[in-house]
Amino acid sequence: MAAKKKQQTHAKRARELAVKERRERKRAKKAERALAAEGGIPMDGDESGASPELPEDESEAAVAPVEAT
């Protein structure tokens, strides 16, 4: 009976640690997003979409403008 109790205790401790680590990662992610929002930097998953420096369509990035002479 003591062995079963010990296994349950280890399993409970492992679950508690997993939950604690998950919460810490979530807090860190939220803090990172808050800092980025203060700086005006769009993050992945934001509603703002792609960064303004890069064209959204790949064909626009591959074609260089040609000047007529």
N, C-alpha and C positions, 0 to 999 in steps of 0.2 A: 504494500500500500504506500509506503514511503517513496518508492521509486516513481509511482504514478503521480504523486503529489509534486515531486521534484520536476518531472517533465512538464506538467501543467504550468508550474512556476516559470520554467525557462521559456515556454511558448508565450506566456503572458508578457514576460519581460521583452522578448523579441518583438512582439506586436507593439508594445509601448514605445520601444526605441524607433521602430519604423514610422509610427505616427509622429513622434517628436521630430525626426529627421525631415519628414514630409512637410511639416509645419514650418520648420526653419527654412527649407528651400523656398517655400511659398512666400514667407516674409522677406527673404532676400530678393526674390524676383519682384515683389511689390515695391520694395525700396529702390531697386534699380530703375523700375519704370517711373517712379515718382521723380527721381533725379533727372532722368531723361526728359520727362515732361517739363520740368523747371527750365532745362536748357533748351527746350524746343526741338529735341532730336526725336524723330519718329522711330518707334520700335516695331519689331515684327508683330503682326497681329493688330496693329493700330488701324483705325478706320481711315487714316490719311493715305494709305496705299504705298506706292513705291516712292523712293527718294526722288526729289525734283531734279537732281543732277543727271540721272540716268534715264534714257528714253524707255518707255514701257514696251515698245515693239522691237524685237530683235532685228528686223529688217532695217529700221532706221539707224541702228548702231553700226551695221555692217556697211552701209552705203556712205561714202564720203562725198561731200559736195564738189561738183565739177564746175570750174569756171570756164566760161566761153571766151575765147580770145580772138 
